[in-house]
Amino acid sequence: MTRSVLFDTETTGLEPDAGHRVIEIAALELIRDLPTGRSFHVLLDPCRDIPEEATRIHGFTSAHLVGKPRFAEVAEALIEFLGDGQLIAHNAPFDFAFVDLEFALLGLPRLDANRMVDTLALAKARFPGLPNSLDALCRRFAIDLSDRTAHNALLDCKLLAEVYVELTGGRQRGLALAVDELPRLPIINYDLVARRVPRPIVPTAAELASHQAFVSRLKGALWTGA
């Protein structure tokens, strides 16, 4: 079993070094690069204001986050969900930087950069010179975007999971099934088969004559001895 986690964050701004914080984090569990249905999702109190320009991107204001947990309260559950496999994100250095900031504030180790899989880098390598935002990739792969009216970490994860499958080989990646996942074949009762009465098919005289007339028109037909 190959387990990885695809994740996304929403933040109060673009620069962690400028004091911006995570306000939403979502993650999906993947087995063999396909979603299992297990997810992690939480809204967070960033302990600071949310600039208007950030709200225009993700739609969250400070009022939306009143009473939400702080990062410290969910860090242990997040670390457990992330596990030790690959961590996949679109523009992954951005999300890694913000999660690393939150971990650093709590005295926790940074994410291992060797676990990073950046789908933006994968898309640029496959489609050089073309737009490779999540929206652009969804349109390129005919993935439904109708629910994406604003940036939302959980929805973005679900869309990115579909994009990731396409970027890494398309739906064929789902064909690797374990033995116990193979469909069960019907059981054949060979005793009943043996007791069946043969029903030979005997052609009529007219059918034989028609066949002989057809064969006679063939040159060098082996079964006529010609």
C-alpha positions as CSV (number, residue, x, y, z in Angstrom):
1,M,0.0,0.0,0.0
2,T,1.4,3.4,-1.0
3,R,-0.1,6.2,1.1
4,S,0.4,9.9,0.4
5,V,-1.5,13.0,1.4
6,L,-2.6,15.9,-0.7
7,F,-3.1,19.1,1.1
8,D,-3.9,22.8,0.7
9,T,-3.9,25.9,3.0
10,E,-5.6,29.3,3.0
11,T,-3.8,32.1,4.7
12,T,-4.0,35.7,5.8
13,G,-1.5,36.8,3.2
14,L,1.3,35.6,0.9
15,E,4.4,36.0,3.1
16,P,4.9,33.9,6.2
17,D,7.9,36.0,7.1
18,A,5.6,39.0,7.3
19,G,3.6,37.5,10.1
20,H,0.8,36.0,8.0
21,R,-0.8,32.8,9.3
22,V,-2.8,29.8,8.2
23,I,-6.6,30.1,8.5
24,E,-7.7,26.9,6.8
25,I,-6.0,23.6,6.1
26,A,-7.4,20.6,4.3
27,A,-5.9,17.3,3.4
28,L,-7.0,14.1,1.5
29,E,-5.6,10.7,2.0
30,L,-4.5,8.9,-1.2
31,I,-3.7,5.3,-1.7
32,R,-1.9,4.5,-5.0
33,D,-2.6,8.2,-5.8
34,L,-6.3,7.8,-5.6
35,P,-8.5,9.3,-2.8
36,T,-9.8,6.9,-0.2
37,G,-12.5,9.2,1.2
38,R,-10.5,10.0,4.4
39,S,-9.9,13.7,4.9
40,F,-8.7,16.3,7.4
41,H,-10.2,19.8,7.4
42,V,-10.2,22.7,9.9
43,L,-10.8,26.4,10.0
44,L,-8.4,28.3,12.3
45,D,-8.2,31.4,14.4
46,P,-5.0,33.1,13.1
47,C,-4.7,35.4,16.1
48,R,-4.4,38.4,13.8
49,D,-6.5,40.4,11.3
50,I,-7.3,39.3,7.8
51,P,-6.5,41.9,5.1
52,E,-9.2,42.7,2.6
53,E,-7.1,41.6,-0.3
54,A,-6.8,38.1,1.3
55,T,-10.6,38.0,1.9
56,R,-11.2,38.7,-1.7
57,I,-9.3,35.5,-2.6
58,H,-10.7,33.0,-0.1
59,G,-13.8,34.8,1.2
60,F,-13.0,34.6,4.9
61,T,-13.1,37.5,7.3
62,S,-12.1,37.6,11.0
63,A,-15.8,37.2,11.9
64,H,-15.9,33.8,10.1
65,L,-13.1,32.5,12.4
66,V,-14.4,33.7,15.8
67,G,-14.3,30.7,18.1
68,K,-12.3,28.5,15.8
69,P,-9.4,26.5,17.2
70,R,-5.8,27.8,17.1
71,F,-3.2,25.9,15.2
72,A,-1.7,24.6,18.4
73,E,-4.9,22.8,19.2
74,V,-5.0,20.8,15.9
75,A,-1.2,20.3,15.3
76,E,-1.0,16.8,16.8
77,A,-4.0,15.6,14.8
78,L,-2.6,17.2,11.6
79,I,0.8,15.6,12.1
80,E,-0.8,12.2,12.6
81,F,-2.9,12.6,9.4
82,L,0.0,13.7,7.3
83,G,1.9,10.5,8.3
84,D,5.3,9.9,6.7
85,G,4.5,9.5,3.0
86,Q,4.6,12.0,0.2
87,L,3.0,15.4,0.6
88,I,1.3,16.8,-2.5
89,A,0.3,20.4,-3.1
90,H,-0.1,22.9,-5.9
91,N,2.7,25.4,-5.5
92,A,3.9,23.2,-2.6
93,P,6.7,25.5,-1.4
94,F,4.0,28.0,-0.4
95,D,2.0,25.5,1.7
96,F,5.1,24.0,3.1
97,A,6.4,27.4,4.2
98,F,3.2,28.3,6.1
99,V,2.9,24.9,7.8
100,D,6.6,25.1,8.7
101,L,6.0,28.6,10.2
102,E,3.1,27.2,12.4
103,F,5.3,24.3,13.5
104,A,8.2,26.5,14.3
105,L,6.0,28.7,16.5
106,L,5.2,25.6,18.5
107,G,8.8,24.3,18.6
108,L,7.9,21.4,16.2
109,P,10.2,20.0,13.4
110,R,9.7,21.3,9.9
111,L,8.2,19.2,7.2
112,D,10.8,17.1,5.4
113,A,11.3,18.8,2.0
114,N,12.1,15.4,0.5
115,R,8.4,14.5,0.9
116,M,7.3,17.4,-1.2
117,V,5.5,16.8,-4.5
118,D,4.7,20.0,-6.3
119,T,1.9,19.6,-8.9
120,L,2.6,23.1,-10.2
121,A,6.1,22.0,-11.1
122,L,4.7,18.8,-12.7
123,A,2.3,20.8,-14.8
124,K,5.0,23.2,-15.9
125,A,7.1,20.3,-17.1
126,R,4.3,18.8,-19.0
127,F,2.7,22.0,-20.4
128,P,5.6,24.5,-20.7
129,G,4.5,28.0,-21.5
130,L,0.8,27.3,-20.8
131,P,-1.2,28.6,-17.8
132,N,-0.9,26.0,-15.1
133,S,-3.1,27.3,-12.3
134,L,-5.5,24.9,-10.7
135,D,-8.4,26.4,-12.6
136,A,-6.5,26.2,-15.9
137,L,-5.6,22.5,-15.3
138,C,-9.1,21.6,-14.4
139,R,-10.3,23.2,-17.7
140,R,-7.6,21.4,-19.6
141,F,-8.6,18.0,-18.1
142,A,-12.4,18.7,-18.3
143,I,-12.8,18.6,-14.5
144,D,-16.0,20.3,-13.3
145,L,-15.3,23.7,-11.7
146,S,-18.9,24.8,-11.2
147,D,-18.6,24.6,-7.4
148,R,-15.4,26.7,-7.2
149,T,-16.7,30.3,-6.6
150,A,-13.8,31.1,-4.3
151,H,-10.6,29.5,-3.0
152,N,-11.6,26.8,-0.5
153,A,-9.0,24.4,0.8
154,L,-11.1,21.3,0.9
155,L,-12.7,21.8,-2.5
156,D,-9.3,22.7,-3.9
157,C,-7.9,19.4,-2.6
158,K,-10.7,17.4,-4.2
159,L,-10.1,19.2,-7.6
160,L,-6.3,18.8,-7.2
161,A,-6.7,15.1,-6.6
162,E,-8.3,14.7,-10.0
163,V,-5.7,16.9,-11.6
164,Y,-2.9,14.9,-10.0
165,V,-4.2,11.6,-11.4
166,E,-4.1,13.1,-14.9
167,L,-0.7,14.7,-14.4
168,T,0.8,11.3,-13.3
169,G,-0.7,9.1,-16.0
170,G,-4.4,9.4,-16.2
171,R,-7.1,7.0,-15.0
172,Q,-4.9,4.0,-15.7
173,R,-3.2,4.4,-12.3
174,G,-6.3,3.1,-10.8
175,L,-6.0,-0.3,-12.5
176,A,-3.4,-1.6,-10.0
177,L,-5.7,-3.7,-7.9
178,A,-4.8,-5.9,-5.0
179,V,-5.6,-9.6,-5.3
180,D,-8.4,-9.4,-2.7
181,E,-10.0,-6.5,-4.7
182,L,-10.4,-8.6,-7.9
183,P,-14.0,-9.4,-8.8
184,R,-15.1,-12.9,-7.8
185,L,-15.8,-15.2,-10.8
186,P,-19.0,-17.3,-10.8
187,I,-18.5,-20.9,-9.6
188,I,-19.1,-23.5,-12.4
189,N,-20.6,-26.8,-11.4
190,Y,-18.7,-29.1,-13.8
191,D,-20.8,-32.2,-12.8
192,L,-23.9,-30.4,-14.2
193,V,-21.9,-29.5,-17.4
194,A,-20.9,-33.2,-17.8
195,R,-24.5,-34.4,-17.6
196,R,-25.8,-32.0,-20.3
197,V,-27.2,-33.8,-23.3
198,P,-25.3,-33.0,-26.6
199,R,-27.4,-31.2,-29.2
200,P,-25.5,-31.5,-32.5
201,I,-26.3,-29.0,-35.2
202,V,-27.0,-30.8,-38.5
203,P,-27.2,-28.7,-41.7
204,T,-30.0,-29.3,-44.1
205,A,-29.5,-30.5,-47.7
206,A,-30.3,-27.0,-49.0
207,E,-27.7,-25.5,-46.6
208,L,-25.1,-28.0,-47.7
209,A,-25.8,-27.3,-51.4
210,S,-25.6,-23.5,-50.8
211,H,-22.3,-23.9,-49.0
212,Q,-20.9,-26.2,-51.8
213,A,-21.9,-23.7,-54.5
214,F,-20.1,-20.9,-52.6
215,V,-16.9,-22.9,-52.1
216,S,-16.8,-23.9,-55.8
217,R,-16.3,-20.3,-56.7
218,L,-13.1,-20.1,-54.6
219,K,-9.8,-20.7,-56.3
220,G,-7.6,-23.3,-54.7
221,A,-9.8,-23.8,-51.7
222,L,-7.8,-26.3,-49.5
223,W,-10.8,-28.1,-48.1
224,T,-12.2,-29.1,-51.6
225,G,-9.0,-30.8,-52.7
226,A,-8.9,-28.6,-55.8
